[in-house]
Structures are given as C-alpha cells and as structure tokens.
Amino acid sequence: MSGGDLPTGLRSRGSVLAELLCLTGLALLAYFWIIPSQVSGGGLGLDPGFLPRFCVAAIGALVVADGVMRLIGGERVEAYAERWSALVYVGALAVLGAVILRFGGVAASAAVTIPVGMLALGERRPILIVAATAVVAGFLFFFQR
C-alpha cells in the first residue's frame, strides 16, 4: 500500500463528494423541474405540490447534512459491498412497479413490488414479507376505490 492508497473496503473523499453532488442535484431537479411539471395547482387549501416538495426538500437537506458531516468529520466511509448490483436491483424494481402500476393499478403494483423488493434487500422471514404486503396492498386497495 502506497501513501495515497486506502485500505480495501473504504471509499475515497472524492467518491463521497461525487455521491453528495449527484444526490443533491437529483433533489434540486425533482424540486424545481419534475414536481412542478407533474402537479397542477388549483382548488382550496394547500397546493397539491406542497407535500412532494416538502419531502424532496427534507431528503435533500438530510443528504447535504450527511455528506458535509462525512467530508468535514473525516469519517472513513465503507465501500458498498453490492457495488452496482444494488442500483440495478432498485432500478429493475422501479421499472417492474411502473409497468404493473400502468396495467394493474396501485394495489397490484404494491402486491408485487413489496415482496420482490423485500427479497432483493435480503429479507427472508416469510411472515414479515406477507404481513407487509397484505397491509400496504390492502390499505391501497381500499383507499384507491
């Protein structure tokens, strides 16, 4: 190991900074472009875009706070063991959920994507998978009508 090398399993500061910039950019993109293009105003009460914007702002603030703490604190961050496969799993799950949502509705999408997502994340207890799927899909089924 030379002077600038990191021990195996640790991420570089550049990697942490790149992650911070990408996630912050996505939050800003969602706040200023994606949400306004998908939500229309009108009616009484709060603007329909309030909750999505609030959630994106909160996520963005947490991302910035975490990234700054990692960079300033000098905390060594472990590398992701899954590497790119986790991104592929989440992306494939999002595509699966969107396709089922388009043709089967919200409850059907939840009934498929929740157990598949839980299995992809490593959950192996059947009772938890069945319970989470039943509660969320059932809730969405009754409130979708």
N, C-alpha and C positions, 0 to 999 in steps of 0.2 A: 504494500500500500504506500503510495507516494504522499507527499504533504497535502495535496488538494483533494485526495480521494475520500469518499465517505465509506464508512463500514457498510457492508451489504445489508440491505433492508431499510436504509434511511433515505429520505428524499432530500434533494438539494434545495437551497433557498430559492433558486430560480424556478424550480418546479412548483413550490408553494406560491410564489408570486404569479406565475402563469395561471395557476388554478384560481387565485384570487381575482385576477383581471378577467378571466373568462366568465366566472360565475357572476361577478359584479356587472359585466357587460350584458349578460343574459337577463339579469334582473332589471337593468335600465331599459333594455329592449322591450321586455314584457310590459313594464310600467308605462313607457311613453309611446309604444307603437302597437304591440299585439293587443293589449286590453282595450285601448280606445277603438281599434278597428273592429273588435268583436262585440262591443257593448254599445247599445244605443241609449240615449238619455230620454227623459220624459217621465211623466207621472208625478205623483206626490211622494213626499218622503225623501229618503236618501237616494242619491244617484245609483243606478244599477252597477256602475263600475267601482263603487266605493270599497266593497269587501275584497274583490280581486286585487285592487291596487293596494289596499291596506296589507293584505297577505304578502304580496310581492315586495312591498317596502320593508316589512318585518323580516322576510327571508334575506333580502339584500343587506339590511343592517346587521343581521347575525353573521352573514358571510364576511362582510367587511371587518366586523369586530374580531371574528375568529382568525382571519388572515393577518390582521395587524398584530394581534397577540402572538401569533406564531412567528411572525417576522421580527418583531421588536424583542420579544422574550427570548429569542434564540433557541426556542424549544425544538428539539430534533423530532421530526415527524417520520413515522414509519411509512414505508412504501406500501402500496396496495398489493396485497397478496394475489388478488384475482387479476390484476393488471387490466387489460382491455376487455376481458370476458364479462366483467360486471356491467360495463357500458353496453355491450352487445345484448346481454340479458334484459336490461331495463328498456333498451330501445325496441327489442323484439316484443316485449310485453306491452309497451305502449302501442305499437302497431296492431298487435292482436286485440287489445282493448278497443282501439278505434274502429277496427273492422267489425267487431261484434256489436259495438255501440251503434254503428250505422245500420246494421241489418237486424239486430235483435233487441235493441233498446238498452236502457241504463241497467236494469236489474240483471239481464242476461250477461251483459259485459262484466258486471261485478261478480256474478256467479262463476265466471270462467277465470277472470284475471286475478282475483284474490287468491284462490288456491294455487294457481300456477306461479304467481309472484311469491307466495309464501314458500313454496317448494324451491324456487330458484334462489331465494335468500337463505335457504338451509333449514327451514322449519320442518321437522319430521314427526311431530306429535299430531296424529290424525284428529283428535278431539278438538284441538285448537284451530286446525285448518277448517274443519266442518263448522265449528261454532262461529268463527269469524265470518265465514262465507254466508252462513244462514242469517246471521244478524244483519250484516250490511246489505246483502241482496234482498232480504225480506223487508228491511226498512225502505230501501229504494223502490221496491215493487209497490208497497202500499202508498208511498208518497208520490210516486210517479203518476198514479191514476188520477 
